[in-house]
């Protein structure tokens, strides 16, 4: 039941994530302004704003101007819902789970914005630092596990430092927004555990490399191809959070023969 309710909440928060994706890159206000069609600016009634359902019911078009509604909207809502469900399934009703569902909203928004605009806005990355810090600190306070908070801080510094060095040595290959995003993701992964951090840190570059090769093959170019790195860094982090500890334990068992 908790997982189901988390998925429903994730759908609703996925709708809010779409608002962030649409408005933050344009510098628009995203808290008080009611939902509206980005083409004709007509306000959306509540029944036109039901996650996934309204998109299907309206046959993928605005009720007012009939402009097509991108499939990105339901895909974002479903992605956030799945992440909410996975977090609830693994971490239950805890402050750590609250930190991770917050990360789900922010990270999905960052990934899509980076794909569309090739940037990771500080309005999402930097503002998320204190939120995650407070939630993870609350989890440590409730569980009396202060090592978890310290581990998260170490993870943030370690992953952030790794990408900072890469950016400093080869700034053309990566934006500084990726460095700031790595700090955020390193904090979250290390809060889950060292296994999550190790697997997530490895998975990000691996997925990014595969994506880069795929783009080169598709475009027929071996140089000068630019792709956003944030989405793959984020995808790797979620692999680490969800299955990283299990993968790390399996690997250590194979290595040690235990």
C-alpha positions in Angstrom: 0.0 0.0 0.0 2.9 2.4 0.8 4.5 1.7 -2.5 1.2 2.3 -4.4 0.5 5.5 -2.6 4.1 6.6 -3.3 3.5 6.0 -7.0 0.3 8.0 -7.0 2.1 10.9 -5.2 4.9 10.5 -7.7 2.5 11.0 -10.6 1.3 14.3 -9.0 4.8 15.4 -8.3 5.8 14.4 -11.9 3.2 17.0 -13.1 5.0 19.6 -10.9 8.3 18.4 -12.4 7.0 19.2 -15.8 6.3 22.8 -14.6 10.0 23.1 -13.5 11.2 21.8 -16.8 9.0 24.2 -18.7 9.5 27.4 -16.7 13.0 27.4 -15.0 15.0 27.5 -18.3 12.9 30.5 -19.3 13.3 32.3 -16.0 9.6 32.1 -15.3 7.9 32.0 -12.0 6.9 28.4 -11.1 5.3 28.6 -7.7 2.2 30.9 -7.9 1.4 31.0 -11.6 -1.4 28.6 -12.5 -0.9 25.9 -15.1 -1.5 27.0 -18.6 -0.9 25.9 -22.2 2.6 27.0 -23.3 1.3 27.8 -26.8 -1.9 29.7 -26.3 -1.5 30.5 -22.6 -5.0 29.4 -21.8 -5.4 28.3 -18.1 -5.8 24.6 -17.6 -8.7 23.3 -15.6 -8.0 20.7 -12.9 -9.5 17.9 -15.1 -7.0 18.8 -17.9 -4.1 18.5 -15.5 -4.5 14.9 -14.3 -1.2 13.1 -14.8 -1.1 10.8 -17.8 -4.9 10.5 -17.9 -5.6 14.0 -19.2 -2.9 13.6 -21.9 -4.7 10.5 -23.2 -8.2 11.9 -22.8 -7.3 15.0 -24.7 -5.7 12.9 -27.4 -2.4 14.6 -26.9 -3.7 18.1 -27.9 -4.6 21.3 -26.0 -8.3 21.6 -25.4 -8.3 25.3 -26.5 -5.8 25.7 -29.4 -5.4 22.1 -30.4 -1.6 22.3 -30.3 0.0 18.9 -29.8 1.1 18.1 -26.3 4.5 16.4 -26.2 4.8 12.8 -24.9 7.5 14.2 -22.6 4.8 15.2 -20.1 3.4 11.7 -19.3 6.9 10.2 -19.6 8.2 12.5 -16.9 5.2 11.9 -14.7 5.6 8.1 -15.1 9.4 8.3 -14.4 8.9 10.3 -11.2 6.2 7.8 -10.1 8.4 4.8 -10.7 11.3 6.4 -8.7 8.9 7.3 -5.9 7.7 3.7 -5.8 11.3 2.3 -5.8 12.3 4.6 -3.0 9.3 3.7 -0.9 9.8 0.0 -1.5 13.5 0.1 -0.4 13.5 2.9 2.3 10.0 3.0 3.7 8.7 6.1 5.5 12.0 7.7 6.6 13.7 11.0 6.2 16.2 9.4 3.9 13.3 8.3 1.7 12.0 12.0 1.8 15.5 13.1 0.6 15.5 10.6 -2.2 12.0 11.4 -3.5 12.9 15.1 -3.5 16.0 14.1 -5.5 13.7 12.2 -7.9 11.8 15.4 -8.7 15.0 17.6 -9.1 17.1 15.0 -10.9 14.4 14.2 -13.5 13.9 17.9 -14.1 17.6 18.5 -14.5 18.0 15.5 -16.9 15.3 16.8 -19.2 16.5 20.4 -19.1 20.0 19.3 -19.9 18.8 17.3 -22.8 16.8 20.2 -24.2 19.0 23.2 -23.3 22.5 21.7 -22.5 22.6 23.2 -19.0 21.9 22.3 -15.4 20.3 25.4 -13.7 21.7 26.5 -10.3 18.1 27.1 -9.4 17.7 23.4 -9.1 21.2 22.1 -8.1 22.4 24.6 -5.6 19.1 25.1 -3.9 18.9 21.3 -3.4 22.0 21.2 -1.3 20.5 22.6 1.9 17.3 20.6 1.4 19.1 17.2 1.1 21.4 18.2 4.0 18.5 19.0 6.3 16.6 15.8 5.4 19.6 13.5 5.7 20.6 15.2 9.0 17.1 14.6 10.3 17.4 10.9 9.3 20.7 10.7 11.2 19.1 12.4 14.3 16.1 10.1 14.3 18.2 6.9 13.8 21.2 8.1 15.8 23.4 7.2 12.8 25.6 10.2 12.4 28.1 8.2 10.3 25.4 8.2 7.6 25.5 12.0 7.4 29.3 12.1 7.5 29.5 9.4 4.8 27.1 11.5 2.6 29.3 14.6 3.0 32.4 12.6 2.1 30.6 11.3 -1.0 29.6 14.8 -2.0 33.2 16.0 -1.7 34.7 12.9 -3.4 32.5 12.8 -6.4 32.5 16.6 -6.8 36.3 16.7 -6.6 36.6 14.0 -9.2 34.5 15.9 -11.7 36.1 19.2 -10.7 39.5 17.8 -11.7 38.1 16.5 -15.0 36.5 19.9 -15.7 39.6 21.8 -14.7 41.9 19.7 -17.0 39.5 19.6 -19.9 36.8 22.3 -19.6 35.6 21.8 -23.1 34.5 18.3 -22.4 32.2 19.1 -19.5 30.3 22.1 -18.1 30.7 23.2 -14.5 27.0 22.5 -14.0 28.0 18.8 -14.1 30.4 19.3 -11.3 27.7 20.9 -9.1 25.3 18.2 -10.0 27.9 15.5 -9.1 28.2 17.0 -5.6 24.4 16.7 -5.1 24.4 13.1 -6.5 27.4 12.0 -4.5 25.8 13.2 -1.3 22.6 11.2 -2.0 24.4 8.0 -3.1 26.8 8.0 -0.2 23.9 8.5 2.2 22.5 5.2 0.9 25.9 3.5 1.2 29.4 3.1 -0.2 28.1 0.4 -2.6 25.6 2.9 -4.0 28.3 5.5 -4.5 30.8 3.1 -6.1 28.3 1.6 -8.6 26.6 4.9 -9.4 30.0 6.7 -9.9 31.0 4.0 -12.4 27.6 3.7 -14.1 27.4 7.4 -15.0 30.5 7.5 -17.2 29.7 4.1 -18.6 26.2 5.1 -19.8 27.5 8.5 -20.9 30.2 6.8 -23.0 27.7 4.5 -24.6 25.5 7.4 -25.4 28.4 9.4 -26.9 29.4 6.5 -29.2 25.7 6.1 -30.2 25.5 9.7 -31.2 28.8 9.5 -33.1 27.5 6.5 -35.1 24.2 8.2 -35.8 25.8 11.5 -36.9 28.8 9.9 -38.7 31.1 12.2 -36.8 34.0 11.2 -34.6 34.8 14.8 -33.3 33.0 17.9 -32.4 29.9 16.0 -31.3 28.3 17.6 -28.2 26.0 15.7 -25.9 24.7 16.6 -22.4 26.4 14.6 -19.7 23.9 15.4 -16.9 21.3 12.9 -17.9 23.8 10.0 -17.9 25.3 11.1 -14.6 21.8 11.2 -13.1 20.9 7.8 -14.6 24.0 6.3 -13.2 23.3 7.7 -9.7 19.8 6.2 -9.7 21.3 2.8 -10.7 23.6 3.2 -7.7 20.8 4.2 -5.3 18.4 1.4 -6.4 20.7 -1.6 -7.1 24.1 -0.4 -6.2 24.4 -1.9 -2.7 23.2 -5.3 -4.0 25.7 -5.2 -7.0 28.6 -4.2 -4.7 27.8 -7.0 -2.2 27.7 -9.5 -5.0 31.0 -8.3 -6.4 32.7 -8.4 -3.0 31.4 -11.9 -2.5 32.8 -13.0 -5.8 36.2 -11.4 -5.1 36.6 -12.7 -1.5 34.9 -16.0 -2.2 32.6 -15.5 0.8 
